[in-house]
Structure formats: C-alpha cells, structure tokens
C-alpha cells in the first residue's frame, strides 16, 4: 500500500512538472512515466487513464476543487441570514489560498490562455458550486437594488486579477504590498466590508 501511494504521488507530481514546463499539451503518458521514473502501465493501474491522472493533479491544486464537497454540503444549510458570514469567509480563504499557491495561479493562467477539456470541466464545477452558494443569498437580495451575484463576480475576479497581475512585480497593487501582513489584512478586511455593505444595503 505504501509503494502504491508513493507511486501515485510520483505520477501526480510528474504531471505538475510537465504542465509547468510544457503546458497541458505536453502531458503524455510516456513523458509522465519517464518523469516519475515508473512503468507507464502504472498510470492505467492507479488512475485508469491520463485524464484521471491529470484531473487528480488539478484537484489537488485548485481551491474550489479542494473544498468542493465541503462547500456544497455547507451551502445547502445556508439561509439568507447565515450566508453573509459563510460567503465572507470563503472569499477571504480564496484570497489567502490563491496568494500563496503558485500551482493554482499557474492553472488559472493556463485556463485563461488555452482550451483544455479538463480545465473547462473544472470551470464548470466551480460555477456549479458558486451557483449553489449564491442561490442561498437570493432571498435576502430579492426586490433590492443589489445584484449580489455581480458583487461576488467582481470580488472573485478582482482577487484573481490582482494576484496574477502582480506575481511578477513583487505583489504590489494600488500601493498595497500583498506580501506584507498589513497589505493582506487590508484586502481581507475590505472583502468583509464589501459583503457587509451589500447585505446592509439590501435590508
């Protein structure tokens, strides 16, 4: 069992190395097996096919995929009043995770510049999770002038853009140092404030 897990780990890590060097188009069973130093038959034995292996790598490094089951479970228990805290916390965790996890940054960049079936599938899963969460807010914002789905879209998109845009220049944006405690605290607190103001305005 230990050897099996070690081999699976080697194969998943090998996919990551190849994706970073060549993109998704460079991922081939022979190359992955060579990079991992194992027989290519083990890809089929442990993952069934190359797509499942690649998806295992993506799932390990994407915020929404890592917490997909948890987010879906919790979202079903939310109502209009309890959703504010959950959404605030989720967006703050997304910012913290995305800021430090370069693997997810790389995946999102590849998703933006390429067209890969696996990344399209991951995108659809993200959208499904987001839809299930935002459905729980509809009651609070019904008959108000606040479109909270648009607010959430701007916050998520802003987090992605801000971090991707600054990763090559020291993570400075609008005079905020995203690598400093002060800078990250400012973003985290402001995310909470924007959500709070949106909920208050719709009350």
JOVENJO-V256928 format. One record per pair of residues at least 12 apart in sequence whose ideal C-beta (glycine too) atoms are under 10 Angstrom apart, sorted by the first residue. I is the first residue (numbers start at 1). J is the second residue. If there is no record, write none. Layout:
I_J + I_J
//
This chain:
4_42 + 4_45 + 4_46 + 5_46 + 6_38 + 7_36 + 7_37 + 7_38 + 7_39 + 7_42 + 7_43 + 7_45 + 7_46 + 8_36 + 8_38 + 8_42 + 8_43 + 8_45 + 8_46 + 8_47 + 8_53 + 8_56 + 9_36 + 10_32 + 10_33 + 10_35 + 10_36 + 10_37 + 10_38 + 10_42 + 11_29 + 11_32 + 11_33 + 11_35 + 11_36 + 11_37 + 11_38 + 11_40 + 11_42 + 11_43 + 11_46 + 11_47 + 11_53 + 11_56 + 11_57 + 12_32 + 12_36 + 12_46 + 12_47 + 12_53 + 12_54 + 12_56 + 12_57 + 12_58 + 12_59 + 12_60 + 12_61 + 13_32 + 13_35 + 13_36 + 13_57 + 13_60 + 14_27 + 14_31 + 14_32 + 14_33 + 14_34 + 14_35 + 14_36 + 14_37 + 14_38 + 14_43 + 14_53 + 14_57 + 15_27 + 15_31 + 15_32 + 15_35 + 15_36 + 15_43 + 15_47 + 15_50 + 15_53 + 15_54 + 15_55 + 15_56 + 15_57 + 15_58 + 15_60 + 16_35 + 16_54 + 16_57 + 16_58 + 16_60 + 16_61 + 16_103 + 16_106 + 16_107 + 17_31 + 17_32 + 17_35 + 17_36 + 17_57 + 18_31 + 18_32 + 18_34 + 18_35 + 18_36 + 18_54 + 18_57 + 19_54 + 19_57 + 19_58 + 19_61 + 19_103 + 19_106 + 19_107 + 19_110 + 19_116 + 20_102 + 20_103 + 20_106 + 20_107 + 20_110 + 21_35 + 23_106 + 23_109 + 23_110 + 23_113 + 23_114 + 23_116 + 24_54 + 24_58 + 24_107 + 24_110 + 24_111 + 24_114 + 24_115 + 24_116 + 24_117 + 24_118 + 24_119 + 25_110 + 25_114 + 25_116 + 27_50 + 27_51 + 27_53 + 27_54 + 27_57 + 27_116 + 27_118 + 28_40 + 28_50 + 29_41 + 29_42 + 29_43 + 29_44 + 29_47 + 29_49 + 29_50 + 29_53 + 30_43 + 32_47 + 32_50 + 32_53 + 32_54 + 32_57 + 50_118 + 51_117 + 51_118 + 51_121 + 52_118 + 54_116 + 54_117 + 54_118 + 54_119 + 55_117 + 55_118 + 55_119 + 55_121 + 55_122 + 57_103 + 57_107 + 57_118 + 58_103 + 58_104 + 58_107 + 58_110 + 58_111 + 58_116 + 58_118 + 58_119 + 58_121 + 58_122 + 59_118 + 59_122 + 59_125 + 60_103 + 60_104 + 61_97 + 61_101 + 61_102 + 61_103 + 61_104 + 61_105 + 61_106 + 61_107 + 62_97 + 62_98 + 62_101 + 62_103 + 62_104 + 62_107 + 62_108 + 62_111 + 62_119 + 62_122 + 62_123 + 62_125 + 62_126 + 63_90 + 63_93 + 63_94 + 63_95 + 63_96 + 63_97 + 63_98 + 63_101 + 63_104 + 63_108 + 63_126 + 64_90 + 64_94 + 64_97 + 64_104 + 64_122 + 64_123 + 64_125 + 64_126 + 64_127 + 64_128 + 64_129 + 64_130 + 64_156 + 65_104 + 65_107 + 65_122 + 65_125 + 65_126 + 65_129 + 66_97 + 66_101 + 66_104 + 67_90 + 67_93 + 67_94 + 67_97 + 67_129 + 68_122 + 68_125 + 68_126 + 68_128 + 68_129 + 69_129 + 70_129 + 71_86 + 71_90 + 71_126 + 71_129 + 71_130 + 71_132 + 71_133 + 72_125 + 72_128 + 72_129 + 72_132 + 72_133 + 73_132 + 74_86 + 74_90 + 74_132 + 74_133 + 74_136 + 75_87 + 75_90 + 75_129 + 75_130 + 75_131 + 75_132 + 75_133 + 75_134 + 75_135 + 75_136 + 76_132 + 76_133 + 76_135 + 76_136 + 77_136 + 78_132 + 78_133 + 78_135 + 78_136 + 78_137 + 79_136 + 79_137 + 79_139 + 79_140 + 80_136 + 80_137 + 80_138 + 80_139 + 80_140 + 80_141 + 80_142 + 80_199 + 80_202 + 81_136 + 81_139 + 81_140 + 81_199 + 82_136 + 83_133 + 83_134 + 83_135 + 83_136 + 83_137 + 83_138 + 83_139 + 83_140 + 83_148 + 83_195 + 83_199 + 84_137 + 84_140 + 84_148 + 84_192 + 84_195 + 84_196 + 84_198 + 84_199 + 84_200 + 85_192 + 85_195 + 85_196 + 86_133 + 86_136 + 86_137 + 87_133 + 87_134 + 87_136 + 87_137 + 87_148 + 87_151 + 87_152 + 87_155 + 87_191 + 87_192 + 87_195 + 87_198 + 87_199 + 88_155 + 88_188 + 88_191 + 88_192 + 88_193 + 88_194 + 88_195 + 88_196 + 88_199 + 89_191 + 89_192 + 89_195 + 90_129 + 90_130 + 90_133 + 90_152 + 90_156 + 90_191 + 91_152 + 91_155 + 91_156 + 91_158 + 91_159 + 91_187 + 91_188 + 91_191 + 91_192 + 91_194 + 91_195 + 92_159 + 92_184 + 92_187 + 92_188 + 92_189 + 92_191 + 92_192 + 92_195 + 93_188 + 94_155 + 94_156 + 94_159 + 94_160 + 94_191 + 95_155 + 95_156 + 95_158 + 95_159 + 95_160 + 95_162 + 95_163 + 95_178 + 95_184 + 95_187 + 95_188 + 95_191 + 96_159 + 96_184 + 96_187 + 96_188 + 97_159 + 98_156 + 98_159 + 98_160 + 98_162 + 98_163 + 98_164 + 99_159 + 99_162 + 99_163 + 99_166 + 99_167 + 99_171 + 99_178 + 99_179 + 99_183 + 99_184 + 99_187 + 100_163 + 100_179 + 100_184 + 101_163 + 102_163 + 102_167 + 104_160 + 104_163 + 105_160 + 105_163 + 105_164 + 105_167 + 106_164 + 106_167 + 107_119 + 107_122 + 108_122 + 108_123 + 108_160 + 108_163 + 108_164 + 109_160 + 109_164 + 109_167 + 111_123 + 112_160 + 112_164 + 126_156 + 130_149 + 130_152 + 130_153 + 130_156 + 131_149 + 133_152 + 134_148 + 134_149 + 134_151 + 134_152 + 134_153 + 135_149 + 137_149 + 137_151 + 137_152 + 137_195 + 137_198 + 137_199 + 137_202 + 140_198 + 140_199 + 140_202 + 140_203 + 141_198 + 141_199 + 141_201 + 141_202 + 141_203 + 142_202 + 143_202 + 144_198 + 144_199 + 144_201 + 144_202 + 144_203 + 145_201 + 145_202 + 146_197 + 146_198 + 146_199 + 146_200 + 146_201 + 146_202 + 146_203 + 147_198 + 147_202 + 148_195 + 148_198 + 148_199 + 148_201 + 148_202 + 150_198 + 151_194 + 151_195 + 151_197 + 151_198 + 151_199 + 151_201 + 152_194 + 152_195 + 152_198 + 154_194 + 155_190 + 155_191 + 155_194 + 155_195 + 155_198 + 158_173 + 158_187 + 158_191 + 158_194 + 159_187 + 159_191 + 161_173 + 162_174 + 162_176 + 162_178 + 162_187 + 163_178 + 163_187 + 166_178 + 166_179 + 171_183 + 171_184 + 173_187 + 174_186 + 176_190
//
